[in-house]
Amino acid sequence: MNGAPPIPKDVAKSLCDQIRAEKERRLFSQCWGCVKASKGDFSKMCVGSREDFRGCGLVNKRFDRGD
């Protein structure tokens, strides 16, 4: 952990869902690769790969902005 506050799991999942919906049409995007590699299992996705749910830069950025 780099000192940033952890993201609650339900918030992280919601942000991930929002970002994926925005990028779903973009083949070979970061989200496309993440979902493909994890087979849709949240615990294996970038965002769910850390205990503080800060494994995805896109989710971290949106959470830190307060969107």
PyMOL Python script that loads the backbone (N, CA, C, O; Angstrom):
from pymol import cmd

cmd.read_pdbstr("""\
ATOM      1  N   MET A   1       0.858  -1.183   0.000  1.00  0.00           N
ATOM      2  CA  MET A   1       0.000   0.000   0.000  1.00  0.00           C
ATOM      3  C   MET A   1       0.892   1.230   0.000  1.00  0.00           C
ATOM      4  O   MET A   1       1.908   1.252   0.693  1.00  0.00           O
ATOM      5  N   ASN A   2       0.540   2.228  -0.744  1.00  0.00           N
ATOM      6  CA  ASN A   2       1.377   3.406  -0.905  1.00  0.00           C
ATOM      7  C   ASN A   2       0.905   4.592  -0.081  1.00  0.00           C
ATOM      8  O   ASN A   2       1.298   5.723  -0.370  1.00  0.00           O
ATOM      9  N   GLY A   3       0.088   4.380   0.925  1.00  0.00           N
ATOM     10  CA  GLY A   3      -0.403   5.473   1.759  1.00  0.00           C
ATOM     11  C   GLY A   3      -1.762   6.001   1.360  1.00  0.00           C
ATOM     12  O   GLY A   3      -2.385   6.748   2.114  1.00  0.00           O
ATOM     13  N   ALA A   4      -2.229   5.624   0.183  1.00  0.00           N
ATOM     14  CA  ALA A   4      -3.566   6.040  -0.247  1.00  0.00           C
ATOM     15  C   ALA A   4      -4.598   5.225   0.524  1.00  0.00           C
ATOM     16  O   ALA A   4      -4.355   4.060   0.840  1.00  0.00           O
ATOM     17  N   PRO A   5      -5.746   5.823   0.830  1.00  0.00           N
ATOM     18  CA  PRO A   5      -6.760   5.080   1.588  1.00  0.00           C
ATOM     19  C   PRO A   5      -7.313   3.919   0.759  1.00  0.00           C
ATOM     20  O   PRO A   5      -7.400   4.013  -0.465  1.00  0.00           O
ATOM     21  N   PRO A   6      -7.684   2.829   1.426  1.00  0.00           N
ATOM     22  CA  PRO A   6      -8.273   1.713   0.685  1.00  0.00           C
ATOM     23  C   PRO A   6      -9.627   2.111   0.092  1.00  0.00           C
ATOM     24  O   PRO A   6     -10.302   3.014   0.588  1.00  0.00           O
ATOM     25  N   ILE A   7      -9.995   1.429  -0.955  1.00  0.00           N
ATOM     26  CA  ILE A   7     -11.291   1.660  -1.592  1.00  0.00           C
ATOM     27  C   ILE A   7     -12.228   0.555  -1.102  1.00  0.00           C
ATOM     28  O   ILE A   7     -11.880  -0.622  -1.195  1.00  0.00           O
ATOM     29  N   PRO A   8     -13.401   0.904  -0.585  1.00  0.00           N
ATOM     30  CA  PRO A   8     -14.349  -0.143  -0.176  1.00  0.00           C
ATOM     31  C   PRO A   8     -14.687  -1.048  -1.370  1.00  0.00           C
ATOM     32  O   PRO A   8     -14.825  -0.575  -2.498  1.00  0.00           O
ATOM     33  N   LYS A   9     -14.816  -2.338  -1.107  1.00  0.00           N
ATOM     34  CA  LYS A   9     -15.032  -3.309  -2.185  1.00  0.00           C
ATOM     35  C   LYS A   9     -16.234  -2.962  -3.050  1.00  0.00           C
ATOM     36  O   LYS A   9     -16.142  -3.025  -4.276  1.00  0.00           O
ATOM     37  N   ASP A  10     -17.354  -2.601  -2.447  1.00  0.00           N
ATOM     38  CA  ASP A  10     -18.554  -2.303  -3.240  1.00  0.00           C
ATOM     39  C   ASP A  10     -18.355  -1.075  -4.116  1.00  0.00           C
ATOM     40  O   ASP A  10     -18.868  -1.018  -5.233  1.00  0.00           O
ATOM     41  N   VAL A  11     -17.611  -0.088  -3.614  1.00  0.00           N
ATOM     42  CA  VAL A  11     -17.311   1.114  -4.407  1.00  0.00           C
ATOM     43  C   VAL A  11     -16.360   0.749  -5.547  1.00  0.00           C
ATOM     44  O   VAL A  11     -16.558   1.179  -6.683  1.00  0.00           O
ATOM     45  N   ALA A  12     -15.342  -0.035  -5.247  1.00  0.00           N
ATOM     46  CA  ALA A  12     -14.380  -0.453  -6.276  1.00  0.00           C
ATOM     47  C   ALA A  12     -15.088  -1.226  -7.383  1.00  0.00           C
ATOM     48  O   ALA A  12     -14.824  -1.002  -8.564  1.00  0.00           O
ATOM     49  N   LYS A  13     -15.986  -2.135  -7.007  1.00  0.00           N
ATOM     50  CA  LYS A  13     -16.722  -2.914  -8.006  1.00  0.00           C
ATOM     51  C   LYS A  13     -17.610  -2.018  -8.858  1.00  0.00           C
ATOM     52  O   LYS A  13     -17.687  -2.185 -10.075  1.00  0.00           O
ATOM     53  N   SER A  14     -18.276  -1.071  -8.215  1.00  0.00           N
ATOM     54  CA  SER A  14     -19.144  -0.143  -8.947  1.00  0.00           C
ATOM     55  C   SER A  14     -18.339   0.712  -9.927  1.00  0.00           C
ATOM     56  O   SER A  14     -18.742   0.885 -11.077  1.00  0.00           O
ATOM     57  N   LEU A  15     -17.210   1.242  -9.475  1.00  0.00           N
ATOM     58  CA  LEU A  15     -16.370   2.056 -10.353  1.00  0.00           C
ATOM     59  C   LEU A  15     -15.832   1.227 -11.515  1.00  0.00           C
ATOM     60  O   LEU A  15     -15.799   1.689 -12.655  1.00  0.00           O
ATOM     61  N   CYS A  16     -15.412  -0.002 -11.214  1.00  0.00           N
ATOM     62  CA  CYS A  16     -14.918  -0.899 -12.257  1.00  0.00           C
ATOM     63  C   CYS A  16     -16.011  -1.152 -13.292  1.00  0.00           C
ATOM     64  O   CYS A  16     -15.755  -1.097 -14.494  1.00  0.00           O
ATOM     65  N   ASP A  17     -17.215  -1.426 -12.831  1.00  0.00           N
ATOM     66  CA  ASP A  17     -18.342  -1.656 -13.747  1.00  0.00           C
ATOM     67  C   ASP A  17     -18.605  -0.436 -14.628  1.00  0.00           C
ATOM     68  O   ASP A  17     -18.843  -0.572 -15.828  1.00  0.00           O
ATOM     69  N   GLN A  18     -18.561   0.758 -14.028  1.00  0.00           N
ATOM     70  CA  GLN A  18     -18.790   1.997 -14.785  1.00  0.00           C
ATOM     71  C   GLN A  18     -17.728   2.182 -15.860  1.00  0.00           C
ATOM     72  O   GLN A  18     -18.041   2.481 -17.012  1.00  0.00           O
ATOM     73  N   ILE A  19     -16.468   2.000 -15.473  1.00  0.00           N
ATOM     74  CA  ILE A  19     -15.363   2.196 -16.409  1.00  0.00           C
ATOM     75  C   ILE A  19     -15.420   1.164 -17.527  1.00  0.00           C
ATOM     76  O   ILE A  19     -15.206   1.501 -18.692  1.00  0.00           O
ATOM     77  N   ARG A  20     -15.704  -0.079 -17.187  1.00  0.00           N
ATOM     78  CA  ARG A  20     -15.812  -1.122 -18.224  1.00  0.00           C
ATOM     79  C   ARG A  20     -16.941  -0.818 -19.190  1.00  0.00           C
ATOM     80  O   ARG A  20     -16.801  -1.049 -20.391  1.00  0.00           O
ATOM     81  N   ALA A  21     -18.061  -0.303 -18.689  1.00  0.00           N
ATOM     82  CA  ALA A  21     -19.193   0.041 -19.562  1.00  0.00           C
ATOM     83  C   ALA A  21     -18.799   1.146 -20.544  1.00  0.00           C
ATOM     84  O   ALA A  21     -19.216   1.133 -21.701  1.00  0.00           O
ATOM     85  N   GLU A  22     -17.999   2.093 -20.078  1.00  0.00           N
ATOM     86  CA  GLU A  22     -17.547   3.184 -20.944  1.00  0.00           C
ATOM     87  C   GLU A  22     -16.565   2.692 -22.005  1.00  0.00           C
ATOM     88  O   GLU A  22     -16.506   3.258 -23.097  1.00  0.00           O
ATOM     89  N   LYS A  23     -15.804   1.659 -21.705  1.00  0.00           N
ATOM     90  CA  LYS A  23     -14.750   1.185 -22.594  1.00  0.00           C
ATOM     91  C   LYS A  23     -15.072  -0.135 -23.284  1.00  0.00           C
ATOM     92  O   LYS A  23     -14.214  -0.702 -23.962  1.00  0.00           O
ATOM     93  N   GLU A  24     -16.302  -0.634 -23.121  1.00  0.00           N
ATOM     94  CA  GLU A  24     -16.617  -1.972 -23.601  1.00  0.00           C
ATOM     95  C   GLU A  24     -16.468  -2.156 -25.104  1.00  0.00           C
ATOM     96  O   GLU A  24     -16.243  -3.276 -25.562  1.00  0.00           O
ATOM     97  N   ARG A  25     -16.583  -1.122 -25.853  1.00  0.00           N
ATOM     98  CA  ARG A  25     -16.489  -1.233 -27.309  1.00  0.00           C
ATOM     99  C   ARG A  25     -15.042  -1.170 -27.815  1.00  0.00           C
ATOM    100  O   ARG A  25     -14.787  -1.373 -29.002  1.00  0.00           O
ATOM    101  N   ARG A  26     -14.110  -0.890 -26.920  1.00  0.00           N
ATOM    102  CA  ARG A  26     -12.713  -0.736 -27.335  1.00  0.00           C
ATOM    103  C   ARG A  26     -11.964  -2.057 -27.169  1.00  0.00           C
ATOM    104  O   ARG A  26     -11.605  -2.445 -26.057  1.00  0.00           O
ATOM    105  N   LEU A  27     -11.739  -2.726 -28.268  1.00  0.00           N
ATOM    106  CA  LEU A  27     -11.000  -3.974 -28.263  1.00  0.00           C
ATOM    107  C   LEU A  27      -9.549  -3.695 -27.868  1.00  0.00           C
ATOM    108  O   LEU A  27      -8.963  -2.697 -28.288  1.00  0.00           O
ATOM    109  N   PHE A  28      -8.993  -4.561 -27.079  1.00  0.00           N
ATOM    110  CA  PHE A  28      -7.611  -4.469 -26.589  1.00  0.00           C
ATOM    111  C   PHE A  28      -7.381  -3.298 -25.642  1.00  0.00           C
ATOM    112  O   PHE A  28      -6.249  -2.840 -25.485  1.00  0.00           O
ATOM    113  N   SER A  29      -8.445  -2.813 -25.012  1.00  0.00           N
ATOM    114  CA  SER A  29      -8.274  -1.790 -23.975  1.00  0.00           C
ATOM    115  C   SER A  29      -7.789  -2.471 -22.711  1.00  0.00           C
ATOM    116  O   SER A  29      -7.800  -3.699 -22.622  1.00  0.00           O
ATOM    117  N   GLN A  30      -7.364  -1.684 -21.730  1.00  0.00           N
ATOM    118  CA  GLN A  30      -6.933  -2.233 -20.445  1.00  0.00           C
ATOM    119  C   GLN A  30      -8.049  -3.082 -19.840  1.00  0.00           C
ATOM    120  O   GLN A  30      -7.788  -4.167 -19.320  1.00  0.00           O
ATOM    121  N   CYS A  31      -9.288  -2.599 -19.902  1.00  0.00           N
ATOM    122  CA  CYS A  31     -10.421  -3.326 -19.319  1.00  0.00           C
ATOM    123  C   CYS A  31     -10.683  -4.627 -20.063  1.00  0.00           C
ATOM    124  O   CYS A  31     -10.987  -5.645 -19.442  1.00  0.00           O
ATOM    125  N   TRP A  32     -10.569  -4.605 -21.373  1.00  0.00           N
ATOM    126  CA  TRP A  32     -10.801  -5.799 -22.171  1.00  0.00           C
ATOM    127  C   TRP A  32      -9.822  -6.891 -21.761  1.00  0.00           C
ATOM    128  O   TRP A  32     -10.215  -8.040 -21.557  1.00  0.00           O
ATOM    129  N   GLY A  33      -8.552  -6.533 -21.639  1.00  0.00           N
ATOM    130  CA  GLY A  33      -7.525  -7.498 -21.249  1.00  0.00           C
ATOM    131  C   GLY A  33      -7.738  -8.025 -19.840  1.00  0.00           C
ATOM    132  O   GLY A  33      -7.542  -9.211 -19.576  1.00  0.00           O
ATOM    133  N   CYS A  34      -8.135  -7.148 -18.947  1.00  0.00           N
ATOM    134  CA  CYS A  34      -8.370  -7.521 -17.555  1.00  0.00           C
ATOM    135  C   CYS A  34      -9.516  -8.522 -17.455  1.00  0.00           C
ATOM    136  O   CYS A  34      -9.391  -9.546 -16.784  1.00  0.00           O
ATOM    137  N   VAL A  35     -10.614  -8.234 -18.110  1.00  0.00           N
ATOM    138  CA  VAL A  35     -11.783  -9.118 -18.064  1.00  0.00           C
ATOM    139  C   VAL A  35     -11.459 -10.450 -18.735  1.00  0.00           C
ATOM    140  O   VAL A  35     -11.847 -11.508 -18.239  1.00  0.00           O
ATOM    141  N   LYS A  36     -10.761 -10.399 -19.845  1.00  0.00           N
ATOM    142  CA  LYS A  36     -10.407 -11.628 -20.562  1.00  0.00           C
ATOM    143  C   LYS A  36      -9.501 -12.513 -19.703  1.00  0.00           C
ATOM    144  O   LYS A  36      -9.723 -13.720 -19.609  1.00  0.00           O
ATOM    145  N   ALA A  37      -8.490 -11.925 -19.082  1.00  0.00           N
ATOM    146  CA  ALA A  37      -7.550 -12.694 -18.262  1.00  0.00           C
ATOM    147  C   ALA A  37      -8.210 -13.242 -16.998  1.00  0.00           C
ATOM    148  O   ALA A  37      -7.883 -14.340 -16.548  1.00  0.00           O
ATOM    149  N   SER A  38      -9.139 -12.477 -16.430  1.00  0.00           N
ATOM    150  CA  SER A  38      -9.785 -12.882 -15.175  1.00  0.00           C
ATOM    151  C   SER A  38     -11.022 -13.742 -15.389  1.00  0.00           C
ATOM    152  O   SER A  38     -11.570 -14.308 -14.444  1.00  0.00           O
ATOM    153  N   LYS A  39     -11.457 -13.834 -16.652  1.00  0.00           N
ATOM    154  CA  LYS A  39     -12.698 -14.541 -17.004  1.00  0.00           C
ATOM    155  C   LYS A  39     -13.893 -13.985 -16.230  1.00  0.00           C
ATOM    156  O   LYS A  39     -14.830 -14.715 -15.909  1.00  0.00           O
ATOM    157  N   GLY A  40     -13.849 -12.669 -15.932  1.00  0.00           N
ATOM    158  CA  GLY A  40     -14.961 -11.997 -15.267  1.00  0.00           C
ATOM    159  C   GLY A  40     -15.006 -12.165 -13.764  1.00  0.00           C
ATOM    160  O   GLY A  40     -15.921 -11.655 -13.117  1.00  0.00           O
ATOM    161  N   ASP A  41     -14.033 -12.874 -13.188  1.00  0.00           N
ATOM    162  CA  ASP A  41     -13.986 -13.081 -11.735  1.00  0.00           C
ATOM    163  C   ASP A  41     -13.384 -11.837 -11.074  1.00  0.00           C
ATOM    164  O   ASP A  41     -12.198 -11.555 -11.244  1.00  0.00           O
ATOM    165  N   PHE A  42     -14.203 -11.096 -10.322  1.00  0.00           N
ATOM    166  CA  PHE A  42     -13.757  -9.829  -9.729  1.00  0.00           C
ATOM    167  C   PHE A  42     -12.489  -9.988  -8.894  1.00  0.00           C
ATOM    168  O   PHE A  42     -11.619  -9.117  -8.920  1.00  0.00           O
ATOM    169  N   SER A  43     -12.377 -11.083  -8.161  1.00  0.00           N
ATOM    170  CA  SER A  43     -11.200 -11.273  -7.300  1.00  0.00           C
ATOM    171  C   SER A  43      -9.921 -11.457  -8.099  1.00  0.00           C
ATOM    172  O   SER A  43      -8.826 -11.286  -7.562  1.00  0.00           O
ATOM    173  N   LYS A  44     -10.046 -11.805  -9.386  1.00  0.00           N
ATOM    174  CA  LYS A  44      -8.870 -11.980 -10.237  1.00  0.00           C
ATOM    175  C   LYS A  44      -8.619 -10.778 -11.143  1.00  0.00           C
ATOM    176  O   LYS A  44      -7.599 -10.719 -11.831  1.00  0.00           O
ATOM    177  N   MET A  45      -9.548  -9.818 -11.145  1.00  0.00           N
ATOM    178  CA  MET A  45      -9.364  -8.603 -11.944  1.00  0.00           C
ATOM    179  C   MET A  45      -8.313  -7.713 -11.290  1.00  0.00           C
ATOM    180  O   MET A  45      -7.991  -7.873 -10.112  1.00  0.00           O
ATOM    181  N   CYS A  46      -7.793  -6.787 -12.058  1.00  0.00           N
ATOM    182  CA  CYS A  46      -6.773  -5.871 -11.531  1.00  0.00           C
ATOM    183  C   CYS A  46      -7.234  -5.220 -10.231  1.00  0.00           C
ATOM    184  O   CYS A  46      -6.499  -5.220  -9.244  1.00  0.00           O
ATOM    185  N   VAL A  47      -8.421  -4.677 -10.223  1.00  0.00           N
ATOM    186  CA  VAL A  47      -8.946  -3.944  -9.063  1.00  0.00           C
ATOM    187  C   VAL A  47      -9.084  -4.841  -7.840  1.00  0.00           C
ATOM    188  O   VAL A  47      -8.880  -4.383  -6.715  1.00  0.00           O
ATOM    189  N   GLY A  48      -9.425  -6.104  -8.038  1.00  0.00           N
ATOM    190  CA  GLY A  48      -9.621  -7.019  -6.924  1.00  0.00           C
ATOM    191  C   GLY A  48      -8.370  -7.774  -6.516  1.00  0.00           C
ATOM    192  O   GLY A  48      -8.422  -8.619  -5.622  1.00  0.00           O
ATOM    193  N   SER A  49      -7.254  -7.485  -7.153  1.00  0.00           N
ATOM    194  CA  SER A  49      -6.035  -8.245  -6.900  1.00  0.00           C
ATOM    195  C   SER A  49      -5.300  -7.827  -5.624  1.00  0.00           C
ATOM    196  O   SER A  49      -4.369  -8.507  -5.193  1.00  0.00           O
ATOM    197  N   ARG A  50      -5.712  -6.728  -5.031  1.00  0.00           N
ATOM    198  CA  ARG A  50      -5.079  -6.262  -3.791  1.00  0.00           C
ATOM    199  C   ARG A  50      -6.131  -6.155  -2.698  1.00  0.00           C
ATOM    200  O   ARG A  50      -7.311  -5.938  -2.973  1.00  0.00           O
ATOM    201  N   GLU A  51      -5.691  -6.308  -1.461  1.00  0.00           N
ATOM    202  CA  GLU A  51      -6.607  -6.234  -0.319  1.00  0.00           C
ATOM    203  C   GLU A  51      -7.281  -4.880  -0.186  1.00  0.00           C
ATOM    204  O   GLU A  51      -8.400  -4.785   0.317  1.00  0.00           O
ATOM    205  N   ASP A  52      -6.594  -3.823  -0.642  1.00  0.00           N
ATOM    206  CA  ASP A  52      -7.156  -2.476  -0.530  1.00  0.00           C
ATOM    207  C   ASP A  52      -7.934  -2.064  -1.787  1.00  0.00           C
ATOM    208  O   ASP A  52      -8.385  -0.924  -1.896  1.00  0.00           O
ATOM    209  N   PHE A  53      -8.087  -2.999  -2.731  1.00  0.00           N
ATOM    210  CA  PHE A  53      -8.817  -2.778  -3.992  1.00  0.00           C
ATOM    211  C   PHE A  53      -8.256  -1.598  -4.781  1.00  0.00           C
ATOM    212  O   PHE A  53      -9.005  -0.845  -5.403  1.00  0.00           O
ATOM    213  N   ARG A  54      -6.928  -1.442  -4.749  1.00  0.00           N
ATOM    214  CA  ARG A  54      -6.243  -0.392  -5.508  1.00  0.00           C
ATOM    215  C   ARG A  54      -5.325  -0.982  -6.577  1.00  0.00           C
ATOM    216  O   ARG A  54      -4.259  -0.434  -6.857  1.00  0.00           O
ATOM    217  N   GLY A  55      -5.739  -2.093  -7.166  1.00  0.00           N
ATOM    218  CA  GLY A  55      -4.927  -2.747  -8.180  1.00  0.00           C
ATOM    219  C   GLY A  55      -5.119  -2.207  -9.585  1.00  0.00           C
ATOM    220  O   GLY A  55      -4.366  -2.570 -10.488  1.00  0.00           O
ATOM    221  N   CYS A  56      -6.110  -1.348  -9.792  1.00  0.00           N
ATOM    222  CA  CYS A  56      -6.400  -0.790 -11.124  1.00  0.00           C
ATOM    223  C   CYS A  56      -6.200   0.718 -11.106  1.00  0.00           C
ATOM    224  O   CYS A  56      -6.826   1.426 -10.318  1.00  0.00           O
ATOM    225  N   GLY A  57      -5.333   1.199 -11.970  1.00  0.00           N
ATOM    226  CA  GLY A  57      -5.060   2.631 -12.048  1.00  0.00           C
ATOM    227  C   GLY A  57      -6.276   3.450 -12.446  1.00  0.00           C
ATOM    228  O   GLY A  57      -6.440   4.576 -11.975  1.00  0.00           O
ATOM    229  N   LEU A  58      -7.133   2.904 -13.307  1.00  0.00           N
ATOM    230  CA  LEU A  58      -8.318   3.640 -13.741  1.00  0.00           C
ATOM    231  C   LEU A  58      -9.305   3.817 -12.589  1.00  0.00           C
ATOM    232  O   LEU A  58      -9.872   4.895 -12.417  1.00  0.00           O
ATOM    233  N   VAL A  59      -9.509   2.766 -11.807  1.00  0.00           N
ATOM    234  CA  VAL A  59     -10.407   2.838 -10.653  1.00  0.00           C
ATOM    235  C   VAL A  59      -9.813   3.780  -9.603  1.00  0.00           C
ATOM    236  O   VAL A  59     -10.527   4.597  -9.020  1.00  0.00           O
ATOM    237  N   ASN A  60      -8.516   3.663  -9.367  1.00  0.00           N
ATOM    238  CA  ASN A  60      -7.858   4.538  -8.378  1.00  0.00           C
ATOM    239  C   ASN A  60      -8.027   6.014  -8.734  1.00  0.00           C
ATOM    240  O   ASN A  60      -8.358   6.841  -7.884  1.00  0.00           O
ATOM    241  N   LYS A  61      -7.795   6.320  -9.997  1.00  0.00           N
ATOM    242  CA  LYS A  61      -7.891   7.714 -10.443  1.00  0.00           C
ATOM    243  C   LYS A  61      -9.313   8.260 -10.254  1.00  0.00           C
ATOM    244  O   LYS A  61      -9.504   9.373  -9.763  1.00  0.00           O
ATOM    245  N   ARG A  62     -10.295   7.463 -10.648  1.00  0.00           N
ATOM    246  CA  ARG A  62     -11.684   7.917 -10.518  1.00  0.00           C
ATOM    247  C   ARG A  62     -12.077   8.049  -9.047  1.00  0.00           C
ATOM    248  O   ARG A  62     -12.761   9.006  -8.684  1.00  0.00           O
ATOM    249  N   PHE A  63     -11.665   7.121  -8.201  1.00  0.00           N
ATOM    250  CA  PHE A  63     -11.974   7.187  -6.765  1.00  0.00           C
ATOM    251  C   PHE A  63     -11.316   8.414  -6.132  1.00  0.00           C
ATOM    252  O   PHE A  63     -11.948   9.130  -5.356  1.00  0.00           O
ATOM    253  N   ASP A  64     -10.058   8.652  -6.463  1.00  0.00           N
ATOM    254  CA  ASP A  64      -9.325   9.781  -5.881  1.00  0.00           C
ATOM    255  C   ASP A  64      -9.893  11.139  -6.325  1.00  0.00           C
ATOM    256  O   ASP A  64      -9.819  12.121  -5.586  1.00  0.00           O
ATOM    257  N   ARG A  65     -10.457  11.181  -7.536  1.00  0.00           N
ATOM    258  CA  ARG A  65     -11.096  12.413  -8.019  1.00  0.00           C
ATOM    259  C   ARG A  65     -12.432  12.643  -7.329  1.00  0.00           C
ATOM    260  O   ARG A  65     -12.909  13.775  -7.240  1.00  0.00           O
ATOM    261  N   GLY A  66     -13.031  11.563  -6.843  1.00  0.00           N
ATOM    262  CA  GLY A  66     -14.327  11.683  -6.177  1.00  0.00           C
ATOM    263  C   GLY A  66     -15.502  11.592  -7.111  1.00  0.00           C
ATOM    264  O   GLY A  66     -16.602  12.018  -6.760  1.00  0.00           O
ATOM    265  N   ASP A  67     -15.298  11.040  -8.310  1.00  0.00           N
ATOM    266  CA  ASP A  67     -16.396  10.904  -9.286  1.00  0.00           C
ATOM    267  C   ASP A  67     -17.412   9.892  -8.834  1.00  0.00           C
ATOM    268  O   ASP A  67     -18.398   9.654  -9.532  1.00  0.00           O
TER     269      ASP A  67
END
""", "prot")
cmd.dss("prot")
cmd.show_as("cartoon", "prot")
cmd.util.cbc("prot")
cmd.orient("prot")
